[in-house]
């Protein structure tokens, strides 16, 4: 095998690793996606449309930013992120402190 073949295979494997990950439907909400990411211990999800075609990829950091943004509601879906319908904006300065969220995967204990 030539070194060119080895480099080609390695490059293909790296590309596959960057795009591989749990695949989810684009109608999933941000909250459900965040919960899934915590359970799967992954830092990104591959978003697919109703026909199973990949339409995008979303990271944990982006989902967290959307959830903490001023325009977030519990109705925001992953397809909204792919289509660019959700802006990543900070809350207004006079809105007071941002709501604090418990880290995903941490359950409170009954005392």
C-alpha positions in Angstrom: 0.0 0.0 0.0 1.3 3.4 -0.8 1.6 6.3 1.6 -0.9 8.2 -0.5 -3.5 5.5 0.1 -2.9 5.6 3.8 -3.3 9.4 3.9 -6.5 9.2 1.9 -8.0 6.6 4.2 -6.9 8.5 7.3 -8.4 11.8 5.9 -11.6 10.0 5.1 -11.8 8.5 8.6 -11.2 12.0 10.2 -14.0 13.5 8.0 -16.3 10.7 9.1 -15.5 11.2 12.7 -16.3 14.9 12.5 -19.7 14.3 10.9 -20.6 11.1 12.9 -22.7 11.2 15.9 -26.2 10.5 17.2 -28.7 11.3 14.5 -31.9 13.1 15.5 -35.0 14.4 13.7 -35.2 18.1 13.1 -38.5 18.4 14.9 -36.8 17.7 18.3 -36.9 20.5 20.8 -33.7 22.1 22.2 -34.5 20.8 25.7 -34.9 17.2 24.5 -31.7 17.5 22.4 -29.8 18.7 25.5 -31.1 15.8 27.5 -30.2 13.4 24.8 -26.7 14.8 24.6 -26.2 14.5 28.3 -27.4 10.9 28.3 -25.3 10.0 25.2 -22.3 12.0 26.6 -21.8 13.6 23.2 -20.8 17.1 22.2 -22.8 17.3 19.0 -25.8 15.9 17.2 -26.4 15.3 13.5 -29.8 16.7 12.4 -31.9 14.9 9.8 -35.0 15.8 8.0 -38.2 13.7 7.7 -36.6 11.8 4.7 -33.5 10.9 6.8 -31.2 13.3 5.0 -28.6 15.1 7.0 -29.5 18.8 7.2 -27.0 20.0 9.8 -25.0 19.5 12.9 -25.4 21.2 16.3 -23.0 21.4 19.2 -23.7 21.4 22.9 -22.3 24.9 23.1 -24.7 26.2 20.5 -27.8 24.5 22.1 -26.8 25.9 25.5 -26.4 29.4 24.0 -29.8 29.2 22.4 -31.5 28.0 25.6 -29.9 30.8 27.6 -30.8 33.4 24.9 -33.6 36.0 25.3 -35.6 34.6 22.4 -35.7 31.0 23.7 -39.0 29.3 24.3 -39.7 25.6 24.9 -41.1 25.4 21.4 -37.7 26.0 19.6 -36.9 23.0 17.4 -33.6 22.0 15.9 -35.0 22.8 12.4 -35.3 26.4 13.6 -31.5 26.4 14.3 -30.7 24.9 10.9 -32.9 27.5 9.1 -31.4 30.3 11.2 -34.7 31.4 12.6 -33.3 31.5 16.2 -30.9 34.4 17.1 -28.3 33.9 19.7 -28.9 37.1 21.7 -28.1 37.9 25.2 -30.8 39.0 27.6 -31.4 42.7 28.0 -29.2 44.4 30.6 -32.2 45.4 32.7 -33.7 41.9 32.7 -31.8 41.0 35.9 -29.6 38.0 36.4 -30.0 35.1 33.9 -31.9 32.1 35.2 -29.6 29.5 36.6 -29.9 25.9 35.2 -28.7 22.8 36.9 -26.1 21.0 34.8 -27.7 18.3 32.7 -27.4 14.8 34.1 -27.4 16.1 37.8 -30.4 15.1 39.8 -31.3 16.8 43.0 -31.3 14.5 46.1 -34.2 14.3 48.5 -33.1 15.0 52.1 
